[in-house]
């Protein structure tokens, strides 16, 4: 992959949220490691899918890339520009080329603004289509491209269905003519039939406008349909990344195998015979992540001698049908794939999020504000 092909490069990105405690004087007693050292690269014109269960840090990663939350460390390079060095007006100008489609369209649209006001706000902020006639022509074109009539301009968000509101959210992101769209769970709150419409709309817009997508989702079927490459995220970090077809055909990381085994197959014979992996316990607390491989507390192939102490690095594996672009962060990926290493029962391990620092013994329960 040449540097000219890469539109977005994320290098060692970290987003840590401090946990404060105290009445008069706040003191930091620990951190929530929401994103902890993520590397990924998104090529121009492609769709990069990011999957993982709820709480793994997908949405925080997307917001950190756009600096809607400030990263703790690492670099985000967009089209050759290091975003971490930008401030003020320079950052605001750079954001015109990077936009976000939020998970909940109703909460991300101001209920006091009409659709016309919502769409023109971004254009006015960046000095685009300043003439009234030019602006209205652009608005009508945008609504037409997302499948809404021009009469929608005078209406308010509460007058639309969920799918229509998501289309308005997409149109709002497109008003400033971006190169990159970060779509955070763009169809998770929609009915299945409406999901298909929005996904097809995104594909049509990508072909028409040459957009690049970073799609964040937990619906593996949607990600498989829309993505060129996929990254699998677990507890703040990526554990596997590969071309979409290859990931679904030959998942290498135990967590990826477990995710794919949960996707139903519309064939009862195949469904009864295929591998079923049921993970024990819940996602550990990002405020107190396990040492070594972060998946070892739930992994059926865990080997304590190495998994408990050494965090695996991304690497390519030498297996038939696996390309060099398919990388995995697992010490025993080859042995798991070949069947040399057999799965074993896993006992769920309780994680105490209060034990953030052994030296700190809280004298009262933490409030929600303190935990978040």
Helices and strands as residue ranges (DSSP letters): G 3-5, E 6-21, E 27-43, E 47-51, H 58-65, E 73-78, E 81-82, G 83-85, H 88-94, G 95-97, E 98-101, H 105-108, H 115-125, H 132-145, G 150-154, G 157-159, H 162-174, E 180-184, H 192-209, E 212-217, H 220-226, E 229-234, E 237-243, H 244-249, H 254-261, H 268-273, H 304-307, E 315-316, E 327-328, H 333-338, H 368-371
